[in-house]
Amino acid sequence: MNLYGPQLATVVDLIDETTDTRTLRLELQDPVAREVFSFRAGQFGEYSVFGAGEAPFCIASPPTRPGAIECTFKLVGKVTTALREVNVGDTVGFRGPYGNWFPLDDWKGKNILFVAGGIGLAPVRCVIWNVLDRREEFAEVTIVYGARSVADLVYKRELEQWATRNDVTTVTTVDPGGETQDWAGRVGFVPTVLSQVAPSAADAVAVVCGPPVMIKFSFPVLDKLGFADDDVFTTLEMRMKCGVGKCGRCNIGPVYVCKDGPVFTAAQLKQLPAEY
Amino acid sequence: MSGERFLGTEDLAGLVGDLLAAGTQVIAPAVAGTCASPAALASSACLRPGAAPELIQYLSIQDPALLALGRGMPSLSLKSFFLPQNEALLHWKQRGSAIELEPAPVERRRRVVLGAKPCDAAALEILDRVMRWDYVDELWVGRRDATAVFTLACPMEDDSCFCPAVGAAPDGTRGADGLLTPVDGGYLVEATTDRGRELLAAHADRLKDLDALSDGADLRDQAEAFRAAARERVAANLQIDAESVRAWIATHYDDPLLTALGVRCNGCGACSSVCPTCHCFDIVDEPDGVGCGTRRRCWDTCQTGKFTAHASGHNPREDQNVRFRQRINHKFSIYPLRFGEVLCTGCGRCTRVCHAGQDLVEILATIDVAARRGEPEPTAAGEGDAA
């Protein structure tokens, strides 16, 4: 098989996160490939439905829990529509892992703040579980997550698990108007809630992922809290085809997002033209 | 040049016949028709004084009589012989919930390109960098490895040519295995790589030693004079400091000059199609019937809005001038920064083919002036269009 040939993978489970967002759990069919497959938190893959094409998503499951690959996608386009139609037992394609990763080893002993919005929790969830599975290596862990409405919160069961752990501070919020009568979390936009929670920037790093508008307003809050741009990490979404630095689609200025990213610091982003 | 040998016109035809008889594919400029429209004339550069209005293309030829070496600029580059306009990556077949995959073959039959424009051959070497970057593109590399390329010294086609300004040359052998130079009665030929030397050795009976020819010294002088004259002619078209241009673009994304230079573009993407170095592609699935299909890669262009459009509707490059900036940026800043090579060989095709009048010679000259002066220098054309 050539560079662009995918591994075949079987859908072993599917979880509806919201009405339009689903998680697929995949197992590579080739036993050797399944055995040797490894990746780092933050890397992505090209997932395909034969006949519909390929699309890049992060690997949403943590590398500390090998055996299966999870992807969480929202129904928006051609490939995600086709992915939505696959059932348990069906075969899909997977190429990867590609791209760089979050430098967890550099974060040992530090406080870690996760800030996510909507389906932006998918790549962050990979890092959260990676950190929690290596919990003793890190100091305080804080999660600030929000969505437009209660119905739009993804990974609800895991949010509950994190909320009940006493070694994690979990703050969940929904946008004003998105709350239900029995909603016990916060109400407010993620950047606002982040400024209210005001986690300390001392010896801390932040991982931020969400819609562009959330990222845009969260960066200044983090800056005000004292986070250095080098300590704020995010992962970019760009349209990609090859995933391996050939097809020229994911350039942002001098950067190939598929090879140099998708993980960037806020300091790196500030050097790039606003083409993302 | 040393090590040159003489290849008479008839021996060239004989050599092509020998190659074909041995099962080698021969790719060479050939007459594909006539330039039957002003647009075809313009894009094939056959308005050169004295040139017949022929449509020249690189073709896989079956008959030596079809060779049309040195008869003008092929209107398309060699690119499609290495990165086809569309090609199968794999075939898939569905059996219940299982899928069977059949990869496209990588092994290629032996090929020889004769009479490539030096700018088109240089593009191959430039693209080798990205195609071998970390992940090796076996489809590209397979075709490269199977293909010997001999360039033909170019007299310069027209004032859209600017190869020396971007590190190529009208008598260059970058990306090639040897060079032919036209002389009276045939060509002087020299191999510059082991692959080229092996090819010439295998066909030594078609070649004559210059020292054995009574006019050998004269032929050598003729060839050198042809090359020197071409170098001088084309150098006059454009002179820039490529490193200053690169540095200026990298630090002036939002400069009004780049916007002004981009506004004329209407995003048709013709420049990318004819460009020997534009290599952006799409990957799509096409059904071949019920339950089976082919995954293909197809040429794509950064000049269309869909290129970067997300499924959500968000588009990082919403405006055409930004997309034009990306093309300039990728060629003259991003690629040199990453791979040490300008992603352009000065062939001039984008200028000839552009119906909006975008002229890369003018654009590079303008950026070069801005880079040297350290400030923007809008062109009259750019200002007019911007207004």
Interface residues (C-beta under 8 A of the other chain):
Chain A: M1 N2 L3 Y4 G5 P6 L8 S48 F50 G51 A52 G53 E54 A55 V76 G77 K78 V79 T80 N87 G89 D90 T91 G93 P212 E237 M238 R239 K241 C242 V244 G245 K246 C247 G248 R249 N251 I252 G253 P254 Y256 K259 P273 E275 Y276
Chain B: L89 L90 W92 Q94 S97 A98 I99 L101 P103 A104 V106 V130 M131 W133 D134 Y135 V136 D137 E138 L139 A250 Y253 D254 H279 C280 F281 D282 I283 V284 D285 P287 G293 R295 R297 D300 C302 F307 T308 A309 H310 A311 S312 H314 P316 R317 V322 Q326 N329 H330 S333 I334 L337 R338
